[in-house]
Amino acid sequence: MSVEPSVDLGAPVDTALAVEVINLSRVFTGRKGATVTALDNVSLTVRPGEFVSLIGPSGCGKSTLLRLIADLDTPTRGTIAVFGTSARQARVNQAYGIAFQQAGLLPWRTVTGNIELPLELHGAGKAARQARAAELLDLVGLTDFAASYPDQLSGGMQQRVAIARALAESPRLLLMDEPFGALDEMTRERMQNELVRICGETGAAVVFVTHSIPEAVFLSDRVVVMSPRPGRIRDVLPVRLGETGKRGENLREEEAFFRAVRQVRELLHGEAPDRLRGVETR
């Protein structure tokens, strides 16, 4: 199957894009000089409001790519732009929020205190912090737990707090590294439903790392399939199953959903028949 390039490498940086990655490579050097190429010549764009999932085998560089976009690591070659600025400037501007597999909540702070933390670190006043935390608690459905501590919450509730904290400064981009990976299947599906709703209400773009094919299909506008190390983009599958912000849980029972899951699985295994040109409900 021929793959259309995801970015015009000769075009200037489009400041309307949430993320633009061009010819990105990351090579790690070990103590004895041995090198490992985690990413090789990766190019990708993410539009404002778009939900893009990265999926591939373990060690293919999904999390490395996310960390590079977040300016938590430095590329060996290539460029990254986030809303038209460098990844470093985007971090300074608080242009994105980030959530990991572990919620990473501070156990000595209440739910409200954890959500307020980024605002507090950047000098927001007490009244503004409290108002924003209350707004986000309502968004993630945890108003009744505002004064609770992390150890009083379930795993799914902790992840909702982590998402609320990532949204505290109203970022236009969310970077999420397997945020539901440690949850049981039922809780994971509920959290996927919550994330769909939250993204629909906030309009944030999302780059989402996952190992779950059904999760990637349910959440995404596009699924980016990566190859084994060195990580390259094997293919990009558009998923046309209705607006991502309005997808209901019944979608998981539809034939189009199962067809999309099958197509992503085939792409992961290197099978790319011409019929894999995106899926949509009919």
Protein Blocks (a to p, Z undefined) as FASTA:
>chain_A
ZZddfbdfkbccdfkbmbdcehiacddddfkopacdfbghiacdddehiacdddddehil
mmmmmmmmnopaccfbdcddeehiafklmmmnopaccddfbloiafkbcfklmmmmmmmm
nopafklmmmmmmmmmmmnopmmmmmpcfklpcfklmmmmmmmmmmmnopabdcdehkll
mpcfklmmmmmmmmmmmmmmnopacddddfbfklmmmmpmbdcdddddddddfbdcddde
bjfklccfklmmpmklmmmmmmmmmmmnopacfklgojadZZ
